[in-house]
Amino acid sequence: MNNIQHLRYAVEVEKTGSISRAAENLFMGQPHLSKAIRELEEDMNITIFNRTSKGVVPTPQGAQFLEYARNILMQIDELESLYKPSGSQTFSLSQPRASYAAYAFTKFTQTLDGGEAIDLKYRETNSMQTIKDVSDGHFGLGIVRYQDIHEKYFLSALDERGLKYETIWNFEYLALMSREHQLAAAPEISYSDLRQFTEIVHDDNSVPAMPISEARMLAQKHEKKKKIAVYERGIQFELLQRLPCTYIWVSPMPREVLDCFSLVQRPCCDADNSFRDILIFRKNYRFSREDKTFIKNLKETVEEVSDNLK
């Protein structure tokens, strides 16, 4: 085998399902990447990928090889983190679009030593992508969010990928809206009260291994006649401010964020909104000083936001 870099190339090709997209992500030319994959296949005397009209997919042997490759790369990354240069501050987190967790991350960054090297990686995405980010070794920590009724699907997905977890927070989703919203001052909100208004949704959520029939029922249940689909957190605040007829379901938010954007969060008396956020990490993962500091800030933020709800 030429070098470890070839393993990283192969894992990236599997991740994207495309030589061209993998080459873009790796900042290299497509011909060079194709040549590197061929050399790797020749060295290992196997066909790792089948080339199809829709992209590249691992062969059965290739899938097994790539599983070993991911484990090797994770061990190398963890070995390097153990012996990183003194003074280097590194941290990586993949998480849902949750303002309380973003708030905790910001508090964490304020604890870092500005005189030392800093290498942070922060990504907001859906729970399925977070599971992949952590299991592939691209991120050290992840926060996964799921509705209580779907817990078995998510815990099964974690187990299949060799991931461990600990519960961060059990909470009820709240309806977030402008202080100018018609329901902002209502003594009580019901789910039916919200139907006339436009819902902002993060439209890329999914549940692992859910039966098709159950997934279809879930989709029908949450189908809205008025909705705006967004894929990043910042725009939701702009929409809520400028369109007082909108709302979005969120985890409880820090008071500072609510005041900054002139928003209110209201419980809904009859909505099925029990959720859980869990911290995920690979088995045998060694928590760094930065990891421990972030987790401390995360738990303090949860406690602070929970106290504000009382």
C-alpha angles and dihedrals in degrees: 000000000000100000147312090272090070089059090054089050092052093047091050091050090052091048095052099032088220135087092210095050091045090051090052092050091048093046093235138114119274094233090053092050093047089051092049092052091049090050091050091050091049092048092050094038092228138103106244099180137030113216112223136172088259096049136275127321129184119256116230089262090044093053090054091047092049091051089056090044093054091050091050092049092048091052091049092049091049091047090052091049090054091056101033115143115282111266096026112132113202131171137158130190134177113191147151122275092273120150094204091056092045088051090052091049090053091050088049093053089055089062094059123105108249090201093064132067113279125199113172129168120192126176132178114204143124125298096256092054090047090055089052093045092055098038091050090052095241091119130032098211135024138184115216123195125200140158112256093243090060097049096111092058094051097043089050090052090051092049092050090054096045095249129148128206147189128201115254102177143352110204147151119249112246130208108246117204145150120281084240093058116120091240097044093101099031112129090226135009126209127194091248090056089064098052094087092056131076115260121213110214137184094230102197102074122124141167120235119245094352114162112255093240092054092045090052092050090049091051092050092048092055097039110127131196090210117040142136115208116211132176103200133051103232097066092055091068092050091051094047091050098045098036109047089183091071134086138174134203111242143163112260110290134217114263090236091061093047092051093046092058099030093244137146130206119215131189118232115224098211107028122114094235109144110137139169132208117203132186112231131196139158122274112267089017111157112221112228126216088259092050091053092048092051093048089051090052091046093054092045090052092050089052092047094049092044091053090052090057093059 
